[in-house]
Amino acid sequence: METYPLQSLTLTEAQHKQFALVDAICRHFPDAEFLRGGDVGLTAGFNQPQVTRRVEAVLAEAFHAEAAVLVQGAGTGAIRAGLAALLSAGGRLLVHDAPVYPTTATIAQQMGFELIRVDFNDPQALAQAALHYQPHAALVQHTRQQPADRYHLADVVKSLTAQTIPVLTDDNYAVMKVAAIGCEYGAALSTFSCFKLFGPEGVGAVVGNSDAIERIRTTMYSGGSQIQGNQALEVLRGMVTAPVMHAVQAGVTERLCFMLNQGAIPQVKHAIIANAQSKVLLVTFQKPIASQVLENAPRFGALPWPVGAESKYEIPPLFYRLSGTFREANPGAEHDTIRINPNRSGEETVLRILRESCLTL
């Protein structure tokens, strides 16, 4: 299986992204206001907490966008709100010809979208499909939907926007890990979960075109639909740590891949790095022992399932089955292959757990 993982930030690049975010915070929170906690309720003139609006301004500046809005429902809620702002129910939505992430597929079904599928890895087919079908919008997943995906997000966005097709990018698992996200490449909207960036549960972000953001705001009239000021501050507190933490994690993953392919664990046939959905290690064994290893690994300290996929709760390494989209694209692979996300651990911890899990078979 050949994969084409996204290019992770170096540690130095991650530090610069952290510094830029902190600089934006300083611009929008003078006089130590960042330390005072957040307000709640519908502030007059804003129809939302004032601190939340300031946090949204920070996000817009950090991602070089016109505007940003925080929404309920984490990444799924952000995608739902973004799609509703770009096209009406029953509209034509262009998507990659690959297994669609389950919650995204549910949104498409609920909104009655007509899905137009085209291989994003084929630039000519993409351009032809956009011209022929004239979709009302396009949804592009930043990370890989299947192992063979190799398209560059910037190229796909450029091709579609050249035909005036508004693009929404699902930037989950890519934000603060790579150089830029969809809106920085010209997409109308970028969407992502703040929970995956060490932020609070259930908060998502939509960043991009100010008109589309304003359409989202009009749907959040009631106080219960708002992200309160204290929640918004938690978004920034988590996000500030994300670039460096993820760069360290990427380094551990790369070193683990090298060590396993050098024979560190005899039971391992080979290892590769893939974005499935987060950037992880896919470990293939000499024999079909994947389910047994996954059953044993928690006894030695591994997490047996994700909480928010790289949320603030996930500190030990994750030993888990292949993602649903990868299993659909590679039937049978689940018998001899698992995915490992080091999270906050080092390579020696992952190797120890993997070694002990194999030895007890």
Solvent accessible surface area in square Angstrom, and as a share of the most:
residue,aa,sasa,rsa
1,M,102,0.46
2,E,122,0.55
3,T,23,0.13
4,Y,76,0.29
5,P,50,0.32
6,L,23,0.12
7,Q,149,0.66
8,S,14,0.09
9,L,15,0.08
10,T,73,0.42
11,L,92,0.46
12,T,80,0.46
13,E,84,0.38
14,A,0,0.00
15,Q,73,0.32
16,H,111,0.50
17,K,45,0.19
18,Q,44,0.20
19,F,110,0.46
20,A,60,0.46
21,L,1,0.01
22,V,56,0.32
23,D,64,0.33
24,A,2,0.01
25,I,15,0.08
26,C,81,0.49
27,R,161,0.59
28,H,53,0.24
29,F,11,0.04
30,P,67,0.42
31,D,110,0.57
32,A,58,0.45
33,E,44,0.20
34,F,42,0.18
35,L,146,0.73
36,R,169,0.62
37,G,36,0.35
38,G,24,0.23
39,D,49,0.25
40,V,107,0.61
41,G,30,0.29
42,L,78,0.39
43,T,42,0.24
44,A,95,0.73
45,G,86,0.83
46,F,70,0.29
47,N,57,0.29
48,Q,6,0.03
49,P,0,0.00
50,Q,72,0.32
51,V,23,0.13
52,T,1,0.01
53,R,75,0.27
54,R,70,0.26
55,V,0,0.00
56,E,3,0.01
57,A,36,0.28
58,V,0,0.00
59,L,0,0.00
60,A,9,0.07
61,E,68,0.30
62,A,22,0.17
63,F,6,0.03
64,H,146,0.65
65,A,24,0.19
66,E,118,0.53
67,A,19,0.15
68,A,1,0.01
69,V,0,0.00
70,L,1,0.00
71,V,7,0.04
72,Q,79,0.35
73,G,39,0.38
74,A,22,0.17
75,G,5,0.05
76,T,42,0.24
77,G,5,0.05
78,A,0,0.00
79,I,5,0.03
80,R,99,0.36
81,A,24,0.18
82,G,0,0.00
83,L,1,0.00
84,A,56,0.44
85,A,10,0.08
86,L,29,0.14
87,L,12,0.06
88,S,87,0.56
89,A,80,0.62
90,G,45,0.43
91,G,7,0.07
92,R,75,0.27
93,L,2,0.01
94,L,0,0.00
95,V,6,0.04
96,H,2,0.01
97,D,76,0.39
98,A,9,0.07
99,P,21,0.13
100,V,28,0.16
101,Y,73,0.28
102,P,81,0.51
103,T,58,0.33
104,T,7,0.04
105,A,41,0.32
106,T,61,0.35
107,I,1,0.00
108,A,7,0.05
109,Q,150,0.67
110,Q,120,0.53
111,M,36,0.16
112,G,45,0.44
113,F,18,0.07
114,E,97,0.44
115,L,58,0.29
116,I,10,0.05
117,R,119,0.44
118,V,13,0.08
119,D,57,0.29
120,F,4,0.01
121,N,20,0.10
122,D,58,0.30
123,P,102,0.64
124,Q,126,0.56
125,A,30,0.23
126,L,3,0.01
127,A,37,0.29
128,Q,103,0.46
129,A,10,0.08
130,A,1,0.00
131,L,124,0.62
132,H,139,0.62
133,Y,103,0.39
134,Q,94,0.42
135,P,9,0.05
136,H,85,0.38
137,A,0,0.00
138,A,0,0.00
139,L,14,0.07
140,V,0,0.00
141,Q,14,0.06
142,H,10,0.04
143,T,1,0.00
144,R,13,0.05
145,Q,10,0.04
146,Q,35,0.16
147,P,11,0.07
148,A,53,0.41
149,D,0,0.00
150,R,119,0.43
151,Y,11,0.04
152,H,124,0.56
153,L,11,0.05
154,A,34,0.27
155,D,86,0.45
156,V,4,0.02
157,V,0,0.00
158,K,149,0.63
159,S,31,0.20
160,L,0,0.00
161,T,51,0.30
162,A,82,0.64
163,Q,50,0.22
164,T,122,0.71
165,I,7,0.04
166,P,43,0.27
167,V,0,0.00
168,L,0,0.00
169,T,0,0.00
170,D,13,0.07
171,D,0,0.00
172,N,13,0.07
173,Y,26,0.10
174,A,0,0.00
175,V,4,0.02
176,M,5,0.02
177,K,21,0.09
178,V,15,0.09
179,A,72,0.56
180,A,17,0.13
181,I,3,0.02
182,G,0,0.00
183,C,15,0.09
184,E,47,0.21
185,Y,88,0.33
186,G,46,0.44
187,A,8,0.06
188,A,22,0.17
189,L,0,0.00
190,S,0,0.00
191,T,0,0.00
192,F,1,0.00
193,S,4,0.02
194,C,1,0.01
195,F,24,0.10
196,K,34,0.14
197,L,7,0.04
198,F,22,0.09
199,G,2,0.02
200,P,12,0.08
201,E,88,0.39
202,G,30,0.29
203,V,0,0.00
204,G,0,0.00
205,A,0,0.00
206,V,0,0.00
207,V,0,0.00
208,G,4,0.04
209,N,57,0.29
210,S,48,0.31
211,D,94,0.49
212,A,1,0.00
213,I,2,0.01
214,E,94,0.42
215,R,116,0.42
216,I,4,0.02
217,R,39,0.14
218,T,96,0.56
219,T,103,0.60
220,M,15,0.07
221,Y,165,0.63
222,S,64,0.41
223,G,28,0.27
224,G,71,0.68
225,S,29,0.19
226,Q,9,0.04
227,I,1,0.00
228,Q,44,0.20
229,G,0,0.00
230,N,81,0.41
231,Q,47,0.21
232,A,0,0.00
233,L,1,0.01
234,E,69,0.31
235,V,1,0.01
236,L,0,0.00
237,R,97,0.35
238,G,6,0.06
239,M,1,0.00
240,V,30,0.17
241,T,61,0.35
242,A,0,0.00
243,P,0,0.00
244,V,37,0.21
245,M,72,0.32
246,H,7,0.03
247,A,12,0.10
248,V,77,0.44
249,Q,7,0.03
250,A,12,0.09
251,G,16,0.15
252,V,6,0.03
253,T,1,0.01
254,E,84,0.38
255,R,116,0.42
256,L,0,0.00
257,C,19,0.12
258,F,130,0.54
259,M,54,0.24
260,L,3,0.01
261,N,72,0.37
262,Q,126,0.56
263,G,48,0.47
264,A,36,0.28
265,I,0,0.00
266,P,103,0.65
267,Q,54,0.24
268,V,8,0.05
269,K,123,0.52
270,H,63,0.28
271,A,2,0.02
272,I,38,0.19
273,I,25,0.13
274,A,1,0.01
275,N,3,0.02
276,A,0,0.00
277,Q,8,0.03
278,S,6,0.04
279,K,24,0.10
280,V,2,0.01
281,L,0,0.00
282,L,2,0.01
283,V,0,0.00
284,T,16,0.09
285,F,2,0.01
286,Q,106,0.47
287,K,139,0.59
288,P,98,0.61
289,I,21,0.11
290,A,1,0.00
291,S,81,0.52
292,Q,83,0.37
293,V,0,0.00
294,L,39,0.19
295,E,133,0.60
296,N,16,0.08
297,A,0,0.00
298,P,49,0.31
299,R,163,0.60
300,F,44,0.19
301,G,41,0.39
302,A,6,0.04
303,L,38,0.19
304,P,48,0.30
305,W,163,0.57
306,P,42,0.26
307,V,85,0.49
308,G,12,0.11
309,A,18,0.14
310,E,4,0.02
311,S,1,0.00
312,K,82,0.35
313,Y,111,0.42
314,E,2,0.01
315,I,106,0.54
316,P,48,0.30
317,P,3,0.02
318,L,13,0.06
319,F,3,0.01
320,Y,39,0.15
321,R,122,0.44
322,L,1,0.01
323,S,9,0.06
324,G,36,0.35
325,T,4,0.02
326,F,2,0.01
327,R,71,0.26
328,E,119,0.53
329,A,39,0.30
330,N,36,0.19
331,P,116,0.73
332,G,35,0.33
333,A,17,0.13
334,E,64,0.29
335,H,111,0.50
336,D,45,0.23
337,T,6,0.04
338,I,0,0.00
339,R,31,0.11
340,I,0,0.00
341,N,4,0.02
342,P,0,0.00
343,N,3,0.02
344,R,64,0.23
345,S,19,0.12
346,G,33,0.32
347,E,31,0.14
348,E,116,0.52
349,T,48,0.28
350,V,0,0.00
351,L,4,0.02
352,R,98,0.36
353,I,1,0.01
354,L,0,0.00
355,R,97,0.35
356,E,53,0.24
357,S,0,0.00
358,C,6,0.04
359,L,120,0.60
360,T,66,0.38
361,L,90,0.45
